[in-house]
Amino acid sequence: MRVQLMSGSPINVLCDTLIISLFEGMMNPGGAAEAADEALKGQISSLVRDLPDCGQFGKTTILHTFSGLGCKRLIILGLGKKEDLTVNKLRHLSAIAIRAAQQVRAKTVATTICGADAGGQPVDKAAQALVEGAILGNYHFSYYKTDKKEFSAVEELIIVEQDDRRNALIKDAVNRGQIIAEAVNLARDLVNYPACHMTPAKMVWHATEIARSGGLELIVLDREQMREQNMHALLAVAQGSDEPPKMIVLKYAGDPLSKNVLGFIGKGITFDSGGLSLKPSEGMQEMKDDMAGGAAVLGAMAAIARLKPKVNIIGVVPCTENMPSGKALKPGDVISSLEGKTIEIISTDAEGRLILADAVAYARKLGATHLIDIATLTGACIVALGSNASGVISNNREWCRQVIDAAEEAGEKLWELPNFEEYQEQIKSHIADLKNSGGRQAGAITAGLFIGHFVGQCPWVHIDIAGTASADKEYGYNVKGGTGVGVRTLVQVALKQAGQI
C-alpha cells in the first residue's frame, strides 16, 4: 500500500473513499465530518439522527455521494466513547475502516488523522497508529490462491492534514508507521508459508535479502560450523531431519562508540512434529508457525535497518526442523551445549528451549549485553494467558520493565510470570546438569527458566508467544493466520534505547 501525506481539505481530495469519524453519542458532526455534512446538505446529520449507534466503536456506515465531494463514497467510522479512546484502539479502527473499504473495492482511500484533535491523542502517535492499522488490516496472504481477484486490496492511503505546521512531525510518524507495519507483514508472510516452503534454507534466503537491502552484516553457520562452535543442543534437535540446520546472525551497528549491544534471539523451528515425542495429528498442521519468534526477529531487523536507530543490535535465529527418524534425538538421551552444560532429554517436544540455549549463548559470545529471546515455546503459556497476551520471564527487573513498557507503547500485550527459586527444582536432573522439561506444572515458567541457565550475567527477557503468534479469526488489525507479534515490541525497544521516541 502506498501512503502519502496531503495538505488541504479532505472533502476536496479525489479518491474512491473518504473515511470520516464520529464519537459515540455525537449528534452534531465536527471537523471533517462537519465539512462533509455541509457539502452534502445535511445528509450526515440526518444519518446520525436516524442511526444513533453509528458512532459505536468499530461501527462502519457507508454513504454514497453523487456530488459535492471529491470521493465516490464515505465510510463513517465509529470511534466509540471519547474517554475510552487509546492509540492502540486507533490502530484497530484504522484496520476496520480499511477492510470496509476493501468490501466496496476501493483502491484509493483518504482520511484525516482520526482521534488526534477532538480525541486528545498526540498527533504523531495517532498518525503512526493510523498507518500501521491500515497496512496491517489491508494484509492478505494469497501466495497459493489461483484466483488472485477474490481479494481486493486498497492500493493507496492518503492522509489529509489541514495544519501545515504539523506536517513535518506527521511525516516522520507516517514513515515510521509504514516501515514497522511492512516489517510485521513480512513476519506474517514467513509464518504463513507452509513448512515445505519455509525451510531453514529459505529462512536464510530471506535473511540474505534483509541484509542486502538494509546494509546489515550477515553470518550463517552450517552444520559443520555449529559443531566447531559446540552447538550440541541445536544439532541434537536437528539430527532427526533431512533439512540442514542453519544459524542466522544479522548485525546492525548503529552506534559503534557504544559497548551496549542488544541481542534479539528468535526460535526458528520451521516445523515441529514433536520428534519421537510425537504430537497428536490433530492440529499438527499449525506447527509451521513454530518459527514465529525467528520471523519476528527477521522482521524487526528489516525495520531497524530502515529506521537506523543509534543502537547496536545482533539478531540471532537458530533454524531447524524437529522430526522423528532413526537418527532423531531420544527421550533419556543426555546432550551437551555451547555453554558446556549437560542436558537430560525428558521430551523431544521440548526442543525450542534447546536451540535457544545455544542461540542465547552464541549471542553473548558475539558481544550481546542485553538479551531478548522470543519463541512459540509452550502450550502451557496458552493455557495460562490464552491468545491475548504473551508470557514473560526475566532475570532483571529493570530490563523487564523496559521491555514491557515498550510493548505497551507498541500495542502488544506482555504479562510477566513469576521467577521464584523453587521452580528451578523442577528442571534439575539427577544424571545431568539440567533436564529439558519440568513437567506440566508451571510449564511456561520452567521452560523460560531453562533458557535462563544459558544467559550468564546478561539482563535477559524471555517472551513466550505460543498463544499470540497466530490468530484463528479476524479482529482489528489482526487477520487470520500469522500475526507478526513481537516485531513492534522489538523495534520499540531499539528506538527507545536509541532515544528516538
N, C-alpha and C positions, 0 to 999 in steps of 0.2 A: 504494500500500500504506500503510495506517495503521500507525503504530508507537506503542506505549505501554509505559511502564515500570511494573512492578507489584512490590510487596513481598510477601514470603511464601515458601512452599514451592512449587516448580514442580509437584510431584505433585498439588497441590490445585487448580491452575488449570484452569478449564473451557475446553477448546479441542478442535479436531479432532485436532491432532497435537502431541506434545511431542517436542522434539529433546533427546536426551542424548548425551554424547560419551564416547569411550573412547580412551586412548592405545594404541598398538600394544604388544602383549605384556602388557597389564594384565589379569591373571586375576581380580583382586578389585576390582569396581567401587567408585569413591569418589564423594563429592559427591552430585549429583542422581541419578546412576546408582545409587548405593548405596541412596538413599531409595526410588527406584522399584523396585529389586530386592526390598527388604524388603516393599513394598506388594504386589508380585506374587509373593511367596512363593518367591523364588529363580529366577524364570524367566530373568532377565538373566544371572545367574551360570551357569546351565545352558547358555544360548545361547553364552556366551563359551567355555565348555569345548568345546562341540560345533563352534563356528566360530571358532577362534582368530585367523583373519585379519580378523575384523570390525573390528579397531582400525586396520587399514592406512589410509593417507592417502586420504581421499575415498570410502572404502567406506561404503555405507549399507545398513542392515538394518532392515526394517520388522517390528514386533512388534505384533500386535493385542491390545488389552486389553479385558476384559469386566467387570472390577470392580476396585476398589481405587485407581484413579486418576481424575483429572478429565478425562483425554483418551480419545479413542477408540482411538488407536494411538500407538506410539512409533517414532521414527526414531533408530536407534543410529548415530551418526556417528563414523567412524574419523578420529582426529586425526593418525595416523602416530606417528613416534618423537618423544618429548617434547623431546629435544635439537635436533630439526630444525624445531620449530615457530617460525614468524615471524608478524608481524602480517599481512603480505600473504597468507600461507597461510591464515590465519583468514578473510580476505576471500573467498578461493576456496572454502573449506569451507562457509561460510555459504550461498553461492550453490548449491553442490552439494546441501546439505540442503533448501533451498527448492525446488529442482527435483524432488527426491524427493517432497516434499510435494505438488507440483503433480500428480505421477503418480497420487496417490491422491485427487485432487480436494479436498484440504484447503483450507479458506477461512480458518481461524484457526489460527495456529501459535505455540506458546510455546517459549521456550528460555532457558537460563541463558547467561551470558557465557562461552562456551567458551574455554579456554586462558588465562583471566585468573589463576586462582589456582594450581592444580597446574601449569599450563603456563608460569607465570612471566612472562607478558606484562602490561604495565601495564593496569589495568582500564579506563581511559578509552580507550586506543588499541584495546584488544580490543573494547570496546563499539562504537566508531565503525566498526571494520572489519566487525564482525558486521552492523551495519545497512546499510553500503554494499554488502556482498556480497549480502545478502538482496534489496535493492531492485534491484541490477544483475542478479542471477540471475533475478529474477521478471519481467524485461523481455521484452516480445514486441511486435513491430511487426505489427499486424493491420489497419491502416487500410484496406487493399484487399481483405481477406478478407470474402466474403459470409456465411460461416458463422462467426460470432464464438464459437460454443460449442466449437469444436475445441480451443481453448486455455483452460485453467483456471488463472487466476492466483490466488495467495494474496492475500487481501484485508486481513489483519491480522496483524501480528507483535507478540507480547507478550514483552517481555524481563523475566525474573523475577530479582530481586536480593534475597537474604535479609538482607544487611547494610545497614540503613537509613542508616548513617553515610556510605556511598559514593554515595547516591542523587543528590546534587547534582552531583558530578563526572560520574557516568554520564549524568545527564540532559543536561548540556551536550554530551557526546560523542555521544549519540544524536541530538540535534538537529542537530549539525554533520554527522554522517554522513548523515542523511536529506536535508539541503539539498544536500550535494555529490552524492550519488547521483542525486537527481532532476535536477540540472543535467547530469550525464553522460547520463542518459536523454533529456533534451531535445536534447542534441547528437546522440545516436544517431538520434532521430527525424528531425532535419534532414538527416542523411546518408542515411537510408534512403528518404526520399521521392524519387521519380524527378524527373528534370530538367524534365519537363513541368509539374510542380507547384512544385518548389523553384527558382523563378526568382530573379533579383536583387530583383525587386519583392516576392516572398514572403519573402525574407530580411529585407527592410526591415520587413515586417509583423511578423515575429517579434521583431525588434529593438525595434519600437514597443511591443509587448506587454511585453517585458522592462523597457523604460524606464518604462512606465506603472505596472506593478505594483511596481517596485523604487525608484521615485523618482529615476531617472537622467536626466541631460541627453542628449538625442538630437539629432544633426545628420546629415542625409542630403544628400549632394551629388548632383545630377543631371548629365547630360552637359554642359550649358552652364556650370554652376558648376565642373566639372572643367576645362573649357577656360580659365576665368578663373584657375584655380589652376595652369595649365600642366602638368596631369597627362597629358602626351602619351603616356607609356608605357602607362598604363592605357587610355586612349582608343584607342590603336593596336590593342590586343588586342580591344577591344570592337567595333571598326568592322566586323567580319565578321558580327556577329549582329544580328538584328532585335529582340532583347530589350535594352531600355535599360540601361546600366550604372548602378550605384549605389555610392557610397562611404558606408559606415555608420560613424558615430562615436558611441560611448557613453562618457559621462564620469561617473566616480564620485569625489566629493570627500569622503573620509573624514578628512582631516587638513589643513584649509585653512591651517594655520600652517606646514606643511612645503613646501619648494621641490622636494622629490623627487616625481617623477611616473612611475609605471610605464606603459610603453606596450606593450600586448598587440596584436599585429597578426596577423590570420589570413587566409590565402588563401581567396578566395571565388569560385573558378571553378565555377559551378553545372553546367556541362557542358563537358568538354574533348574535342573531336573531334580536336585537334591542329592545327586550322586548315588552311591549304593544305599544311602538312607532315603530311598526314592519317595518323592512327593506323590500324593494321590493324583490320578489322571485328571480329575475334575478341577478345572481352573489352572492347570499347568500351562496352558497357552498364554496366561498372563505373565509368566516368568520371563518373557522377553524384556520386561521393564526392570529387571534386576540390575541394569546398568544405568539407572536414572541418576544415581549420585555422580557417576562419571560424566553423564550428559550435562548435569548441572555445572560441573567444573569446566567442561569444554565451552559451554555457553557463556559462563561468566568470564572466562579468559578471552573469548571473542569480543565481548563487550568492553572489557578492560583495555584491550589493545586499541580500541577506537576512542574510548573516553580519556585515555592517557593520564590517569591519576599519578601523583607524585608519591609512589609507594612501590616496594619490591614484592613480587609475588611468584611463587612456584606452584604450578598446578600439576598434581600427580594423579594418574588414573591407571591402576592395575587392571588389566583386561584378560579375561579367560572365560571359557565355559565351565560349568560344573556338571560333568556327565558320568554315567555308570559305564564301566567296561572292565575287561580283565586286568587293566593297568591302574584302575581307579583306586584312590585313597579308601582305606577300610576303617570302619569303627574299631577302636582298640589300638590302631597304629600310634606310634609316637614319632613326631617330626621335630625338626629344629626350625630356626627362623633367622632372619638377617641380624636380629638383636642378640642371637645366641641362646635365647630361652627355648626350652623344650616344651612341647605341647602334646598332650594325650587327646586323641580324637574320640570323642563320645558320639558325635553325629556328623556325618559328611554334609548334612544340610545346613550346618553352621559354618559355612565356608567363607562368607563375606568378611567376618572378623579375622580370618586367617590371612586373606590377601591384603586387608587393611593393616594388619600388624606389620607386614614387610613394607607397605607403602608409607606409613607414617614414619617408620624408622629411616626409610630412604630419604624422605623429605627433610628430616633432621640432618642426615648425612650431607645433604646438598646445601644446608645452611638455614633452613626454616627456623624461625624463632617463636612463632605463634602459629598454632595448628587448628584447622577446622576440617574434620572429616565428615562426609555426608554420604549416607547409604540407605538403601532399602534393606535394613538389616534384620528386623524381626517381626513376625506376625504378632508377637506379644505387644508390640507398640500399637498395633491396630486395635487389639483388644482393650488396651488401656485408654487410648486417646481417639479412636475412631479415625475418620478421614478428614477431620477439620484442623488438626494440629500435628506438628512433628515433635518428637521427643528429643530432649537434650540431656546429655551427661557431660560434666566438666570437672577438671581438677583445679580450676582457678576462678574464683567468684567474680573478679573484676572483668576478666576476659569474657566470661559467660554473659555477664550483664551487657557488655558492649555488643556482643553478637545478637542477643535477644532484642535489645533496643533497635539495632539496625534492621532486624527482621520486621519489627512492628512498624517502623517507618516505611519499609518497603511494601508492607501489606501482606506479610506472610506470618503465620502463627507458629510460635515455638513455645513449648512448655518444658520447664526443667524438671527432671526426675531426680530423686534423692541419690546421694553418693555416700552412703554410710559404710563404715568399715566392715560391718557384719556381712554385707553382701559378698565381700571378697572370699569368704569361706566357701561359697558355692562353686567357685572356679578353681579351687586348689585341687591338685592331683596328688595321689599317693605314690605315683611312679614317675611323674614328670613335674616340671615347674608349674604348669597350668593345664587345665582341660578346657576344651573349646565349647562346652555347654554346661551351664549350671542348673539345667532342668527348667521346668515350666514356671516355677515361682519366680517372680521379678525378672522374667526372661529378657525384657528390653534393657533393664538396668545392668544385669550381669554381662550381657553381650557388649554393652558400651564399656563397662569396666575392664573387660578383657583387652580391648584395644588400648585402654589407658596404661596398660603394663608396658607398652612399647613407645610411649611418647617422651620418656625421660623426664626432665625437669621443665619442658616447654609448657607454657599455658596452652591448654587444649580444650576444644569443644567438639563433641560428637553429636551429629544431628541424624536422627533416625526418621527417614521419610517413607517408610514402608506403607503408611496409610495415606500419604498425600501425593505420591509420585504419579498416580493415575486417578482419573475420575470416571465413574460409571454413568454419569449423566451430565448434562449441560447445566451450568449455574454461573451467572455473572460472566466474568472474563474467562472462566474455565470451560473448556469444551470436553466432550467425551474423549477419553484416551489420555495420553501423556500431558501432564500439567506444566512441566518445566520448573517445578518447585525447586527452590534453592538458588536459582540464578540471581534473582533480585536481591536476596539476602547477602550473597557473597559479593555482589557488585557494591551494595550499600556499605558493607564492611570496608571494602577497599577505598571507596570515596570518602568515608568518614575518617579513616586512618590518614588519608592524604589531606584532610581538612578542606575538601572541596564542597561540602554541603553542610 
